C-alpha cells in the first residue's frame, strides 16, 4: 500500500475518532440523527410529491426523480464493487451511533442523495443554493459523526450527487 493511501487512512481514522465523540451526548446524537434524515430516500420522495401537486412545478418533480434515479444506480454498483466496510466495523473505538446498516460504506448514499437534491433544486431556485448546499454538507458531516462513513465516502458521494445532476440538467432544453 502506498504511503499516500496509508496517510489518507490515518487521517480518516483520526478525524473520525474525534468526530464520533461529539455524538456521545444524547442531545447531540438526537440532533445529528434528525439532520442525517435529510439524506434519506424519503426526503426526495416527499419533495417529488410536493412539486408534482402544481402544474408549474411538475418539471422540478420529474427532474428531481430522474436525478435521484440516475445517481442511485452508480452508487449501489460502486458500493458492491468496492465493498468497503463501515468505520464502526473496522475500528473498535468508532461506534455506530445510528441504526444498523447492512450495505457497504463507499460512497455515501445519504450524501449523494442530499447533493442530488441540492443540485437539482439549486438549478430551479438559484437563490436557495447556499442553503441547499449547506444542508447537503451537513448531511455528509452527520454521516461521519455517526461513525457510518469515512471522509472519502462523503467526498465521492458529494461529487456523484453534484456531477450527475449537472449532466442531466445540461440535457434539458
Secondary structure as GFF3:
##gff-version 3
##sequence-region A 1 173
A	DSSP	alpha_helix	3	22	.	.	.	ID=ss1
A	DSSP	alpha_helix	26	36	.	.	.	ID=ss2
A	DSSP	three_ten_helix	37	39	.	.	.	ID=ss3
A	DSSP	alpha_helix	41	52	.	.	.	ID=ss4
A	DSSP	three_ten_helix	55	57	.	.	.	ID=ss5
A	DSSP	alpha_helix	58	82	.	.	.	ID=ss6
A	DSSP	alpha_helix	87	90	.	.	.	ID=ss7
A	DSSP	alpha_helix	109	124	.	.	.	ID=ss8
A	DSSP	three_ten_helix	126	128	.	.	.	ID=ss9
A	DSSP	alpha_helix	129	145	.	.	.	ID=ss10
A	DSSP	alpha_helix	151	170	.	.	.	ID=ss11
###
